[in-house]
Amino acid sequence: MKYVIAVIRPHKLEDVKEELDKVGVHLMTVVDALGCGRQKGVTEVYRGVKEVGNLLRKVKIEIAVNDEYLDKTIEAITTGAREGEIGDGKIFIFDMTECVRIRTGETGAVAIG
Amino acid sequence: MINSADTVWMIIATAMVMLMTPALAFFYGGLVRKKNVLSILMQCITILCLISIQWVLFGYSLSFGPDKGGIIGGLEWFGLKSVGLSPSKDYAVTIPHQLFMMFQMMFAVITPALMVGAFIERIKFSGFVLFSLLWATFIYDPLAHWVWGSGGWLAELGALDFAGGTVIHINAGISALVMALYVGKRSSFKHQSSPHNLPFAVLGAGILWFGWFGFNAGSALSVGGVSVAAFAATNTAAAAGGLTWIFLDWKFNEVPTVLGVITGIVAGLVAVTPAAGFVTPISAIFIGITGSIFGFIFVTKIKPKFGYDDSLDVFGVHGIAGIVGALATGILATKSINPDGADGLLYGNAHQLWVQFITVLAAVLFSAIGTYILLKIVDSTLGLRVDKKSEYLGLDLSQHHEVGYTLMD
């Protein structure tokens, strides 16, 4: 079992969802986020006062997958989110020790769905 | 002779119409995505500033100044020369000429602001400002002269346009469609995005409804029977338009929607604009219903079929309901409401419908062709569309270096 966290451009969310859908991954958690990596933020100006390097809006997608789904998931996220420029985002992959479906108490692969 | 009551009413009506542009900003602003809300507010407010100055300098003169061949007003009134505080001999003879000028200014302001809804989330601010100025000068001013100017050719023909169905709504609606086609779809077009703040849109629509009383009842240019007839017709058509859309939504989209009812209200208001002051309240019900039905067809059926990105339905609501209203005026107008108007088809004067048809046709052709030429000019100089990066960042950040909402405190 793996836990996948991807940080992507907000306007790529729909594309990523579409790609994930194609490979049969439908369960995910999506969070509004701010972030900056190598892309740096953008400058904002309020009444002439500059705020340099503010964080950029990002979207964080979190997905728990069974091992056989991992590669497909990574590929789908990459395809959907890639523009080929700095700021496309990153994918982080973690080993997951357990998963529990609250309604039934099921655990492990079944609980992931 | 200046009449005090008329003057008071027209000052209030003018201020009410002014409020419609910020109201429109919130109506449209609520319907876009978060990252573009400021760009909409900015465009509407900028137009309010820009056209106010254009109008005082030469816009009013081009629209209402001494007639040149029925086509345009002359520049004799440049900088409001001869537009003083005593009444004009041609327009609104009971109020100061400058008050009539101010009232008309607010119409000239809101018309290009209406078009903002067609090219949201992708327009370059500099190009937008230049385009708005050119459009106000070369499209709005001549058309206003044709229909309302003393000696304008459509006015001479007997065209009825009480408060601007043709000059404002058809004009803005058709130009908006041309602009949406020219500028192209948003890059996010295939993914339907939800309005970011529908309560804003409802607030905007509510204030628009209120302001429309100044718009239509004010177009009587005096206090009295005609202004009250316009007042009654306006409210009635707005209500009929809103109810109609509720039922259409219920029937065809399972549930009545908030965005639906406010769209229907605007469609009803648009449709009654040329007719208010010429029709009975019962006729206004028919006009509101018809405007709403045709708006519904164009917004929910025709637009998806052809796939053009008239993002906030300026064409579908203002253009279409405007045409419905202009033609309905030729059918339902009656001299029993307004002796200075004319009878329509229903009251035995089929000729009026023909005149209305010519007026609509002239306005459609003129706005479409003229707008296309202006778009070419602006596109080849300042440019009209932002680059892809600016578009996904959002116009608030890319065009104005501000954001409407922060994610963290």
Interface residues (C-beta under 8 A of the other chain):
Chain A: R9 P10 H11 E14 D32 A33 L34 V42 T43 E44 V45 Y46 R57
Chain B: K35 S187 S188 H191 Y392 L393 L397 H401 E402 V403 L407 M408
